[in-house]
């Protein structure tokens, strides 16, 4: 069966040349053959073995499939394993698995061609955190049965809160006592102990069980319940302003830590300020959740509404405790401090004792500087339940009575605006003292004399009496008896007809200056009314051109300031108009000029807490109460029609191009995250609603990508969701093969943010159920026994598809005397049908019989019938 094809050389073979020989093997049977070739080289003989082997396969498979560490997010993940064939003929394989963890193995059997690799796909579902260690058996041709291990670690993606110093897991942060108006910060680490990136957001639970907001926990329960002011105080309290978190959203890389700063800033409510309750302590117990951004669990209720369950297991809860304390600094004496009367240049002092009544915190104070009063020391710190003496000094610099308000600043750590990690020491609270002091002048004997001057047309400070305390001057001028302003006796005849509005110069102003106060005004003498000479110095006075230029500049700047004022007023008017420029107000300010209605006591009981929409400020925290309120508002506003598959308007296109933050994504509900169709008959369709709730003030664009054949009838696959609305997309399932179905499909938000939904269903055959598997037929009273033996049996259809049935009697040797109507028909989905069973009495009629309820392409149920005959 071996054949040698060669031509031996006639002459010796020279160096560098060769001779080629072919060996041909043509087997006639499946057996292994062995022969040899003899090569004679001059005096040497070389023996070359020749083997003819049977062609066979050589299959090999990898011993392990390791998915590694994955997160539990109900996603279907796949991996392939290769079956290699190193042989010269095809080989078959067969895979068997009897567990419940692995979803799909495809293919489970097949043929591997020579020198090729066959890929086998293995799917698992990451719906439950667990450690997967399964074995599948693979029968390889020529190798027998081989075991392949499937390994994976499905971990739950939950952020962990670690301490900044020691790195241990934190469950509670105690801020301790903090003054109202001041702040205190604590830092923590947020740790992502998972192999994938994690988007997280912080949510403050303001309606959690066990939470306290502004309650004095040291008081008795009865005292707190009787305090009606507690309800009023917590009603208008914005909890998100008490606790600040920076950052309150973000993305953590696998096994990454991120520093988070928490700030506690207790504030008094408006009602506490009105009541002036300075001794009330307020304790706070709040819970802060760090949640993973993803699908919220949505439950489809029977009335068509949608409930949002907030108990997402993928979150970590951190308790926050703290107390708000008022500043309890008392002054003795105070708050009104009266100083004794003193003379100019003297100094009075009052000793005041400052006492810190607080049992928890010290007080740092600082007195502001005011005129005529001094405080020593101006700054200081008073420990808990301690006192300190300060001296108030009254040192007046002028004569009079002084009533001033002394401001006392309380110094503490205050959070800088828009800088959550920066604490600055500055005043956060003020106390006020009233200082009253009088400074008197020293008494002098002052001699008042008659002014020798004449009272002019305009009288100034040189009046009738002048205080002259010189004492040594005794010369006096003659007194002018004639009122020269009312007579023209001394007036020169040239000036008799002068204007009456001319200004008369004072007799004592010549010594001061001969220059006019105003250049355009004329001055005349007292008696002769002669025009006075006005000296104008050309070196210091303005020229006519300079005066005109100065007036022009003054007018220019006056016009410029007037135009700025007009532009500012127009801008303010346009801003106010834009606030009310809508279809409801049409540019008019609502209730402008109307008086507010008076509220009665009963109106307060009817008042409901109005939630504002979730703010878009990145520094503000999401709260569960506002979150639920906005979600409920959006859930009510459901839209069924008029939606567009793609952004069409300019506003929609701008909104749908936005990249959403983690906080914004957390306000979008898409779910349920797991859609369970239950039992679905093959060759039938079942639909479930996928809800999309948009709690944002912008449009979002949802696009669904479906690759599996069982969900191809789903439509529409693209929707633009308006702000604060809810829509639903029907997901349609149809299967042609029996068995369990577990697949996931993906969706994108604004073509950027990816998500997925798990679909679970079980494809089953049609099935009917009976109300009873055995019925007893008795005669009806009042009727002949030969005519009325009947009863009913109810047929139920628990499936989603109509089932066609047929009653087939079981014929025995004695025959049958029973019949059922209707004998065949169909039962609608989730409906029932009542069938009537008859027994036909006769001489040889059997009293027992059986029927088979045969469902087309479904199950078969046996019904046993017994006739109960009573012999009188």
C-alpha positions in Angstrom: 0.0 0.0 0.0 3.1 2.2 -0.2 4.6 3.2 -3.5 8.0 4.7 -4.2 8.3 7.1 -7.1 12.0 8.0 -7.8 14.5 8.1 -10.6 18.0 7.1 -9.3 20.8 9.1 -10.8 23.1 7.3 -13.3 26.1 9.3 -12.3 27.4 10.3 -8.9 25.6 13.3 -7.4 27.8 16.4 -7.3 28.0 18.7 -4.4 25.0 21.1 -4.0 22.6 18.9 -6.0 19.7 16.8 -4.8 17.4 14.0 -5.8 13.7 14.0 -4.9 11.7 10.8 -4.1 7.9 10.6 -3.5 6.3 8.0 -1.2 2.6 7.4 -2.0 0.3 5.9 0.6 -3.1 4.5 -0.4 -4.7 2.5 2.4 -7.2 -0.2 1.5 -8.5 -0.8 5.1 -8.6 1.0 8.4 -5.4 -0.3 9.9 -2.1 1.1 10.8 0.8 -0.1 8.4 4.6 0.0 8.8 7.4 -0.4 6.2 10.8 0.9 5.4 12.9 2.5 2.7 16.5 1.6 2.1 18.8 4.3 0.8 22.2 3.1 -0.5 24.9 5.7 -0.5 28.0 4.1 -1.9 29.0 1.7 0.9 26.4 2.9 3.5 22.8 1.9 3.8 20.3 4.2 5.5 17.0 2.8 6.7 14.0 5.2 6.6 10.8 4.0 8.5 7.5 4.5 6.7 4.3 4.6 8.8 0.7 4.7 7.6 -1.6 5.8 10.5 -5.4 5.8 10.7 -6.8 9.4 10.5 -8.3 10.6 13.9 -9.3 13.7 15.8 -7.5 15.3 18.7 -9.9 17.5 20.7 -8.8 19.8 23.5 -10.8 22.3 25.7 -9.7 24.9 28.2 -10.2 23.7 31.8 -11.7 26.9 33.2 -13.8 30.0 32.4 -13.1 32.8 34.8 -15.4 35.8 34.6 -13.4 37.5 37.4 -15.0 40.0 39.7 -18.2 41.7 38.4 -20.9 43.8 40.0 -24.4 42.7 40.7 -26.5 44.8 38.3 -28.9 42.2 36.7 -26.9 42.2 33.5 -26.2 39.3 31.2 -22.5 38.8 30.7 -20.9 36.3 28.3 -17.6 34.6 27.7 -16.4 32.2 25.1 -14.4 29.0 25.5 -12.6 27.3 22.6 -12.6 23.6 21.7 -9.5 23.0 19.5 -9.0 20.1 17.1 -5.4 19.3 16.5 -6.2 16.0 14.6 -6.6 15.2 11.0 -10.3 14.3 11.1 -13.5 16.0 12.5 -14.4 15.4 16.1 -17.7 15.7 18.0 -18.4 17.2 21.4 -21.4 17.3 23.8 -21.9 19.6 26.8 -24.1 18.8 29.8 -25.0 20.9 32.8 -27.7 20.3 35.4 -27.3 23.4 37.6 -29.4 26.6 37.7 -26.7 29.3 37.7 -25.7 29.3 34.1 -28.3 30.7 31.8 -27.2 29.6 28.4 -24.6 27.4 26.8 -24.5 27.6 23.0 -23.9 25.3 21.3 -24.2 22.3 23.6 -23.0 19.9 20.9 -21.3 20.0 17.5 -18.5 19.0 15.3 -15.0 20.5 15.3 -13.2 20.5 11.9 -9.6 19.4 11.6 -7.1 22.2 12.6 -9.8 24.5 13.8 -11.3 25.9 16.9 -15.0 25.9 17.9 -16.2 28.7 20.2 -18.8 27.9 22.9 -20.6 30.8 24.5 -21.5 30.7 28.2 -23.9 33.3 29.7 -24.4 34.2 33.4 -26.7 36.7 35.1 -25.4 39.0 37.7 -28.8 39.4 39.5 -27.7 38.1 42.9 -24.4 38.8 44.8 -22.7 35.4 45.1 -19.6 33.4 44.3 -20.2 31.2 41.2 -18.2 27.9 41.0 -20.0 25.6 38.7 -18.9 22.6 36.7 -20.0 21.6 33.1 -19.2 18.3 31.7 -17.9 18.1 28.1 -17.7 14.8 26.2 -14.9 15.0 23.6 -14.5 12.3 21.0 -11.4 10.3 21.7 -10.9 11.8 25.2 -14.0 10.9 27.1 -15.6 13.2 29.6 -13.8 16.4 30.7 -14.9 18.9 33.4 -14.7 22.6 32.8 -15.0 25.0 35.8 -17.1 28.2 35.5 -15.9 30.8 38.1 -17.1 34.3 38.9 -17.4 36.6 41.9 -20.6 38.7 41.7 -20.1 41.6 44.2 -22.7 44.2 45.2 -21.7 47.7 44.1 -22.2 49.7 47.3 -20.2 52.7 48.3 -18.4 52.4 51.6 -18.0 55.3 54.1 -14.5 55.3 55.7 -13.0 57.5 58.4 -10.4 60.0 57.4 -7.9 59.1 60.0 -8.2 55.4 60.8 -9.9 54.2 57.6 -12.5 52.1 59.4 -16.2 51.9 58.3 -18.3 54.7 59.7 -21.9 54.4 60.6 -22.4 57.7 62.5 -20.8 61.1 62.6 -21.3 63.1 65.8 -20.9 66.9 65.2 -21.6 67.6 68.8 -22.9 71.1 70.0 -22.6 73.9 67.5 -23.8 77.5 67.9 -26.6 78.7 65.7 -25.1 80.6 62.8 -21.7 78.8 63.0 -20.5 75.7 61.2 -18.5 72.5 61.9 -17.1 70.2 59.3 -16.1 66.6 59.2 -14.3 64.7 56.4 -14.8 61.1 55.3 -13.7 58.9 52.5 -16.1 57.3 50.0 -14.7 54.0 48.7 -15.7 52.1 45.6 -14.9 48.4 46.4 -15.9 47.1 43.1 -14.2 46.4 39.7 -16.3 48.9 37.8 -16.8 52.7 37.8 -19.5 53.9 40.1 -21.6 57.0 39.7 -22.9 58.1 43.1 -25.1 60.9 44.6 -25.9 62.0 48.1 -29.5 62.1 49.3 -30.5 63.5 52.7 -33.4 61.6 54.3 -35.6 64.2 55.9 -38.5 61.9 56.4 -36.7 58.8 57.8 -37.9 56.9 60.8 -35.9 57.9 63.8 -34.9 61.3 62.4 -35.2 64.3 64.7 -35.2 68.0 63.5 -35.0 70.7 66.1 -36.1 68.6 69.1 -34.6 68.9 72.6 -33.9 65.2 73.3 -33.3 65.9 77.0 -36.9 67.0 77.5 -39.7 64.5 78.3 -42.0 63.2 75.6 -45.0 64.9 77.0 -43.3 68.2 77.1 -42.2 67.9 73.4 -45.7 66.8 72.3 -47.3 69.7 74.1 -45.0 72.2 72.5 -47.1 73.3 69.5 -44.3 75.5 68.4 -42.2 72.5 67.4 -44.6 71.7 64.5 -44.5 75.3 63.3 -40.7 75.4 63.6 -40.0 72.3 61.6 -42.6 73.1 59.0 -40.7 75.9 57.4 -37.3 74.4 58.0 -35.2 73.5 54.9 -33.1 70.5 56.0 -30.8 70.8 53.0 -29.5 74.0 54.5 -28.4 72.3 57.7 -26.2 69.6 56.2 -23.9 70.4 53.3 -21.9 67.9 51.4 -19.0 68.6 49.0 -19.0 67.0 46.6 -22.5 65.6 46.7 -22.2 63.7 43.4 -19.4 62.2 41.3 -17.8 59.1 39.7 -15.5 56.7 41.5 -13.0 54.6 39.5 -12.6 50.9 40.5 -11.1 50.7 44.0 -10.8 54.4 44.3 -11.2 56.6 47.4 -12.7 60.1 47.3 -12.6 62.7 50.1 -16.0 64.1 51.0 -16.5 67.1 53.4 -19.7 67.2 55.5 -20.7 70.5 57.1 -23.3 71.0 59.9 -24.7 74.5 60.1 -27.6 74.8 62.5 -29.9 77.7 62.0 -32.8 79.2 63.9 -36.1 79.2 62.2 -38.0 82.4 61.6 -40.5 81.5 64.2 -37.8 81.2 66.9 -36.6 84.7 66.1 -40.1 86.0 66.4 -40.6 84.3 69.7 -37.1 85.4 70.9 -36.5 82.1 72.5 -32.8 82.2 73.3 -32.6 79.2 75.6 -34.0 76.6 73.4 -31.6 73.8 72.4 -32.3 71.9 69.2 -31.0 68.4 68.5 -30.8 66.9 65.1 -30.6 63.3 64.0 -30.5 63.0 60.2 -29.5 60.2 57.8 -27.5 60.7 54.7 -27.6 58.1 51.9 -24.8 57.6 49.4 -26.6 56.0 46.5 -25.4 54.4 43.3 -26.9 56.1 40.3 -29.1 53.6 38.4 -32.6 52.3 38.0 -35.1 52.9 40.7 -37.5 50.1 41.4 -40.9 51.0 39.9 -43.9 48.9 40.8 -46.9 48.8 38.4 -50.1 49.1 40.5 -53.5 47.8 39.6 -55.0 51.3 39.2 -52.5 52.3 36.6 -50.3 54.5 38.9 -46.7 53.9 39.5 -45.1 53.7 42.9 -41.5 54.5 43.4 -39.7 52.5 46.1 -36.8 54.2 47.6 -35.3 51.1 49.3 -32.6 50.6 46.7 -30.2 48.1 48.2 -27.3 49.8 46.5 -26.8 52.5 49.0 -24.9 53.2 52.3 -26.6 55.1 55.1 -24.7 57.4 57.3 -26.2 58.8 60.5 -25.5 62.5 61.4 -26.1 63.8 64.9 -25.6 67.4 66.2 -27.1 70.0 68.4 -27.8 73.7 67.7 -27.2 75.9 70.7 -28.0 79.6 71.2 -25.3 82.0 72.5 -26.0 82.4 76.2 -23.8 85.4 77.2 -25.2 87.6 80.0 -24.0 91.1 81.1 -24.2 92.3 84.7 -25.1 95.2 84.7 -26.8 95.3 81.3 -28.1 95.6 78.7 -28.6 99.3 79.4 -25.6 100.9 81.1 -25.9 104.5 82.3 -22.8 106.6 83.1 -22.7 109.5 85.6 -22.6 113.0 84.2 -19.1 114.4 83.7 -17.3 117.4 82.3 -15.3 117.6 79.1 -11.9 116.0 79.6 -13.0 113.7 82.4 -13.3 109.9 82.2 -15.8 107.5 83.9 -15.7 103.7 84.1 -18.2 100.9 84.9 -17.2 97.4 85.7 -19.3 94.7 83.9 -19.3 91.0 84.3 -19.7 88.8 81.2 -20.9 85.3 82.0 -21.2 82.3 79.7 -24.3 80.4 80.7 -23.7 77.6 78.2 -22.8 74.2 79.5 -21.3 72.9 76.3 -19.3 75.5 74.3 -17.0 78.5 75.1 -17.7 82.0 73.8 -15.3 84.3 71.9 -16.4 87.9 71.9 -15.3 91.2 70.3 -16.5 94.7 71.1 -16.8 97.1 68.2 -15.2 100.5 68.4 -17.6 103.5 69.0 -17.0 107.2 69.7 -16.6 108.5 73.3 -16.7 104.9 74.7 -14.0 102.3 75.2 -14.0 98.7 76.4 -11.1 97.0 78.1 -10.4 94.3 77.0 -12.0 94.6 73.6 -11.7 90.8 72.8 -11.6 87.7 74.8 -12.8 84.1 75.4 -15.0 82.8 78.1 -14.9 79.2 79.0 -17.9 77.0 79.8 -19.9 78.2 82.8 -17.3 80.9 83.5 -17.3 84.7 83.8 -15.0 87.6 82.9 -14.8 91.2 83.9 -14.6 94.0 81.4 -14.4 97.8 82.0 -16.6 100.2 80.0 -15.0 103.7 79.8 -16.8 106.9 79.0 -14.4 109.5 77.7 -16.4 112.2 75.9 -14.7 114.5 73.3 -17.6 117.0 73.1 -20.4 118.3 75.1 -23.8 116.6 75.0 -25.8 113.6 75.8 -24.8 110.3 74.1 -27.1 107.3 73.6 -25.2 104.7 71.5 -25.6 101.1 70.7 -22.6 98.9 71.5 -22.4 95.9 69.2 -20.8 92.7 70.6 -19.7 90.3 67.9 -19.6 86.6 68.8 -16.7 85.0 66.9 -16.8 81.5 65.4 -16.1 79.3 62.4 -18.4 80.1 59.5 -18.5 78.4 56.2 -17.5 80.5 53.2 -20.1 80.8 50.5 -19.5 78.6 47.5 -16.4 77.2 49.3 -17.6 74.2 51.3 -14.1 73.2 52.4 -13.1 76.6 53.7 -14.0 77.6 57.2 -13.3 81.2 58.2 -13.3 82.7 61.7 -15.6 85.7 61.7 -18.6 87.0 63.6 -21.7 84.9 63.3 -23.9 86.4 66.0 -24.4 89.9 67.6 -25.5 91.1 71.0 -26.3 94.7 71.7 -25.7 97.0 74.7 -27.0 100.5 75.2 -24.6 103.1 76.6 -25.9 106.4 77.9 -23.6 109.2 79.0 -23.8 113.0 79.4 -20.9 115.5 79.1 -21.5 119.0 80.6 -19.5 122.1 80.1 -17.8 124.1 82.8 -19.7 127.3 84.0 -18.4 130.7 83.0 -19.6 134.2 83.8 -20.2 135.6 80.3 -21.2 139.3 79.8 -23.6 139.9 77.0 -23.4 143.4 75.3 -25.4 145.1 72.7 -24.0 144.7 69.2 -23.0 148.1 67.9 -23.6 147.0 64.4 -26.8 147.4 62.4 -29.0 144.4 61.6 -28.6 143.9 57.8 -31.1 142.5 55.2 -29.8 139.0 55.9 -28.8 138.2 59.5 -26.0 135.8 60.3 -24.4 134.6 63.4 -23.5 138.2 64.4 -26.8 138.7 66.1 -28.1 141.1 68.7 -26.1 139.8 71.6 -22.4 138.8 71.5 -20.8 136.9 74.3 -17.7 138.8 75.3 -15.6 137.2 77.9 -12.4 139.1 77.2 -13.1 141.4 80.1 -10.5 144.0 79.4 -12.1 145.6 76.3 -14.5 148.4 77.4 -14.7 150.4 74.1 -18.1 150.4 72.5 -19.2 151.8 69.2 -22.3 154.1 69.0 -25.5 152.4 68.6 -27.3 152.9 65.2 -30.9 153.9 66.1 -32.2 154.4 62.6 -33.3 151.3 60.7 -31.4 152.0 57.5 -33.0 149.1 55.5 -36.4 150.7 55.8 -35.5 154.3 55.0 -33.9 156.3 52.3 -32.8 159.4 54.3 -29.1 158.6 53.9 -29.4 157.1 50.4 -27.6 159.0 47.7 -29.9 160.6 45.2 -28.2 158.7 42.4 -29.1 155.4 44.0 -32.7 156.2 45.0 -34.1 154.1 42.1 -31.8 151.1 42.6 -33.3 147.6 42.5 -34.8 146.4 45.7 -33.3 142.9 45.5 -29.7 144.2 45.6 -27.6 142.6 48.4 -26.4 144.7 51.2 -23.0 144.1 52.5 -22.4 143.5 56.2 -20.6 146.3 57.9 -18.0 143.9 59.4 -17.0 142.0 56.3 -14.5 144.4 54.8 -11.8 143.1 57.0 -12.3 139.5 55.8 -12.1 140.0 52.0 -12.9 142.5 49.3 -13.6 139.7 46.8 -17.2 138.9 46.0 -18.6 135.5 47.1 -20.4 135.3 43.7 -19.1 137.1 40.7 -22.5 137.9 39.1 -24.0 139.5 42.2 -23.8 143.1 43.2 -23.3 144.4 46.7 -24.2 147.9 48.1 -23.4 149.8 51.2 -25.8 150.0 54.1 -26.5 153.7 54.2 -25.9 155.4 50.8 -26.7 152.2 48.8 -23.7 152.9 46.7 -22.4 150.0 44.7 -19.4 148.5 46.4 -16.1 148.0 44.6 -15.4 144.3 44.0 -11.8 143.4 43.5 -11.1 140.5 41.1 -7.6 139.0 41.2 -6.6 138.0 37.7 -4.1 135.5 38.9 -6.5 133.4 40.9 -9.9 134.0 39.4 -11.4 132.2 36.4 -11.6 133.9 33.1 -14.8 134.0 31.2 -13.7 131.1 28.9 -12.7 129.0 32.0 -16.0 129.7 33.7 -18.0 128.6 30.5 -15.8 125.5 30.2 -16.4 124.6 33.8 -20.2 125.0 33.4 -20.0 122.9 30.2 -18.1 120.1 32.0 -20.6 120.2 34.9 -23.5 119.9 32.5 -21.8 117.1 30.6 -21.3 115.0 33.7 -24.8 115.7 34.9 -26.2 114.5 31.6 -24.0 111.4 31.8 -25.1 110.5 35.3 -28.7 111.1 34.3 -28.3 108.7 31.3 -26.8 106.0 33.5 -29.7 106.4 36.0 -32.2 106.1 33.1 -30.5 103.0 31.6 -30.4 101.3 35.0 -34.1 102.0 35.6 -34.9 100.7 32.2 -32.9 97.6 32.8 -34.6 96.9 36.2 -38.0 97.5 34.5 -37.1 94.9 31.8 -35.9 92.4 34.4 -39.1 92.8 36.4 -41.2 92.5 33.2 -39.4 89.3 32.1 -40.3 87.6 35.4 -44.0 88.0 34.7 -43.8 87.8 31.0 -45.7 84.5 30.6 -49.1 83.3 29.3 -50.7 83.6 32.8 -49.4 87.0 34.0 -48.9 88.6 30.5 -46.3 91.0 32.0 -48.5 92.2 34.9 -47.4 91.8 38.5 -50.0 89.6 40.2 -51.9 91.2 43.0 -50.0 94.5 42.7 -51.7 97.1 44.9 -54.0 94.6 46.6 -54.0 94.0 50.3 -53.2 90.5 51.6 -56.1 88.6 53.0 -56.2 88.0 56.8 -55.6 84.5 57.9 -57.5 82.9 60.7 -56.4 80.3 63.1 -58.3 77.6 61.3 -56.3 78.3 58.1 -53.1 77.1 59.7 -54.6 73.6 60.2 -55.5 73.4 56.5 -52.0 74.6 55.4 -50.0 71.9 53.6 -46.3 71.8 53.1 -45.5 72.9 49.6 -42.4 71.3 48.1 -40.3 73.2 45.7 -38.8 71.5 42.8 -35.4 70.0 43.2 -32.9 72.8 42.9 -30.4 72.7 40.2 -27.6 74.1 42.4 -24.7 71.7 42.5 -24.0 72.6 46.2 -27.5 71.7 47.4 -28.4 68.3 48.6 -31.2 66.1 47.3 -33.7 65.4 50.0 -36.0 62.3 50.0 -39.1 64.4 50.8 -38.6 66.8 47.9 -37.5 63.9 45.8 -40.7 62.0 46.4 -42.9 65.1 46.0 -41.4 65.9 42.6 -41.6 62.2 41.5 -45.2 62.1 42.5 -46.0 65.3 40.5 -44.3 63.9 37.4 -46.0 60.5 37.8 -49.4 62.1 37.7 -48.7 64.0 34.5 -48.6 61.0 32.1 -48.5 61.5 28.4 -49.7 58.8 25.9 -49.7 60.6 22.6 -48.1 63.6 20.8 -44.6 62.5 21.5 -41.8 62.7 19.0 -39.3 59.9 18.3 -36.5 62.4 17.7 -35.8 66.0 18.9 -37.5 68.4 16.5 -37.7 71.8 18.0 -34.7 74.0 18.8 -35.3 73.7 22.5 -35.5 69.9 22.3 -32.3 69.7 20.3 -30.5 71.8 22.8 -31.8 69.8 25.8 -31.1 66.4 24.2 -27.4 67.3 23.6 -26.7 68.0 27.2 -24.4 65.8 29.2 -26.3 65.0 32.5 -24.6 64.9 35.9 -24.9 62.1 38.3 -27.5 64.1 40.3 -29.6 64.7 37.2 -29.4 61.1 36.1 -30.6 60.1 39.6 -33.8 62.1 39.0 -34.7 60.1 35.9 -36.7 56.9 36.7 -36.6 54.2 34.1 -38.0 50.9 35.2 -38.7 48.4 36.5 -35.1 47.3 36.2 -36.3 43.7 36.0 -39.3 43.0 33.9 -40.8 39.7 34.8 -43.4 38.5 32.2 -44.1 35.3 34.1 -45.5 32.3 32.1 -46.0 33.2 28.5 -47.4 30.7 26.0 -45.3 30.0 22.9 -46.4 31.7 19.7 -48.2 34.3 21.7 -47.3 37.9 22.8 -47.2 39.5 26.2 -46.6 43.1 26.9 -45.3 45.0 30.0 -44.9 48.7 30.5 -41.4 50.3 30.8 -42.0 53.6 32.6 -39.8 56.6 32.0 -40.3 59.5 34.5 -38.5 62.7 33.8 -38.1 64.9 36.9 -35.8 67.4 35.2 -36.7 70.7 33.8 -35.2 69.8 30.4 -36.2 67.3 27.7 -34.4 63.9 27.5 -34.1 61.5 24.6 -34.5 57.7 25.3 -33.3 55.2 22.7 -33.7 51.5 23.2 -31.4 48.9 21.5 -32.8 45.4 21.3 -30.9 42.5 19.7 -32.7 39.4 20.9 -35.4 38.0 18.6 -38.0 37.5 21.4 -38.3 41.3 21.9 -38.3 42.4 18.3 -41.9 43.5 18.3 -41.2 46.2 20.9 -42.1 49.7 19.6 -41.4 52.6 19.7 -37.7 52.3 20.4 -37.1 56.1 20.6 -38.9 58.8 22.5 -38.4 62.4 23.6 -39.7 62.9 27.1 -40.8 66.4 28.1 -39.9 67.9 31.5 -41.7 66.7 34.6 -43.8 64.1 32.7 -44.2 60.3 32.7 -44.4 58.0 29.7 -44.4 54.3 29.1 -43.0 52.1 26.4 -44.7 48.7 25.8 -42.1 45.9 25.8 -43.5 43.0 23.8 -42.2 39.4 24.4 -42.8 36.5 22.0 -41.0 33.1 22.0 -41.2 30.1 19.8 -39.3 27.8 22.0 -40.2 26.4 25.4 -38.0 27.2 28.3 -36.6 29.9 30.5 -35.8 33.3 29.0 -33.4 35.7 30.7 -31.9 38.5 28.6 -31.2 42.2 29.0 -31.5 45.1 26.6 -29.8 48.4 26.7 -31.0 52.0 26.4 -29.2 55.3 26.2 -30.2 58.8 27.5 -29.2 61.7 25.2 -27.0 59.3 23.2 -24.5 59.3 26.1 -25.6 57.7 29.3 -26.0 53.9 29.1 -28.4 51.7 31.0 -30.0 48.3 30.8 -33.2 46.4 31.8 -33.4 42.6 32.5 -36.2 40.7 31.0 -37.3 37.4 32.6 -40.0 35.1 31.2 -40.8 31.4 30.9 -42.1 30.2 27.6 -44.7 27.5 28.3 -47.3 25.5 26.4 -51.0 26.2 26.7 -52.5 24.7 29.8 -56.0 24.4 31.4 -57.0 23.7 35.0 -60.1 22.0 36.4 -61.9 23.1 39.5 -62.1 19.4 40.6 -60.6 16.2 39.3 -63.6 14.1 40.5 -67.3 15.0 40.3 -70.3 13.2 41.9 -73.6 13.3 40.1 -76.7 13.2 42.3 -80.4 13.3 41.3 -82.0 16.7 41.6 -84.9 16.7 44.1 -88.3 16.9 42.4 -87.2 15.4 39.2 -87.3 11.8 37.9 -84.2 9.9 38.7 -84.0 8.7 35.1 -83.7 12.2 33.6 -81.7 14.5 35.8 -78.2 13.4 36.9 -76.0 16.3 36.2 -73.3 18.6 37.7 -70.8 21.2 36.5 -67.1 21.5 36.4 -65.2 24.7 35.7 -62.2 24.9 33.3 -59.7 27.7 34.0 -57.1 29.1 31.7 -54.2 30.6 33.6 -52.2 31.4 30.5 -52.0 34.5 28.3 -53.3 32.8 25.2 -56.6 31.1 24.3 -56.5 27.4 24.7 -58.5 24.9 22.5 -59.7 21.8 24.3 -61.5 18.6 23.6 -63.2 16.2 26.1 -62.3 12.6 25.2 -64.1 9.8 27.1 -62.2 6.9 28.3 -64.0 3.8 26.9 -63.9 0.7 29.0 -65.3 -2.8 28.4 -68.6 -1.8 30.0 -68.9 1.4 27.9 -69.7 4.8 29.3 -72.9 6.5 30.3 -71.5 10.0 30.8 -71.3 13.0 28.5 -70.0 16.6 28.8 -71.2 19.7 27.1 -69.6 21.4 25.4 -67.5 18.6 24.1 -64.9 20.9 22.6 -64.1 24.6 22.4 -61.6 27.1 23.7 -61.1 29.2 26.8 -60.0 32.8 26.6 -56.8 34.0 28.3 -57.2 34.3 32.1 -60.9 33.3 31.8 -62.9 30.2 32.8 -65.6 28.1 31.2 -68.3 26.0 32.9 -68.9 22.6 31.5 -71.9 20.4 32.3 -71.6 16.7 33.0 -74.5 14.3 32.4 -75.1 10.7 33.4 -77.6 8.8 31.3 -79.2 6.1 33.5 -80.0 2.8 32.1 -80.2 -0.9 32.9 -76.6 -1.6 32.2 -75.3 2.0 32.6 -72.0 2.1 34.5 -72.0 4.4 37.5 -68.4 5.5 37.0 -66.5 7.0 34.1 -63.5 9.0 33.1 -62.8 11.8 30.6 -59.5 13.3 29.4 -59.4 17.0 28.9 -57.0 17.3 26.0 -55.5 20.8 25.3 -54.2 21.4 21.8 -50.4 21.5 22.0 -50.8 21.5 25.8 -51.5 19.3 28.8 -54.0 16.6 29.5 -56.1 16.3 32.7 -58.2 13.3 33.7 -61.7 13.9 35.2 -63.4 11.1 37.1 -67.2 11.0 37.2 -69.3 9.0 39.7 -73.1 8.7 39.7 -74.7 8.4 43.1 -77.9 6.4 42.7 -80.3 6.4 45.7 -82.7 3.4 45.9 -85.8 3.9 48.0 
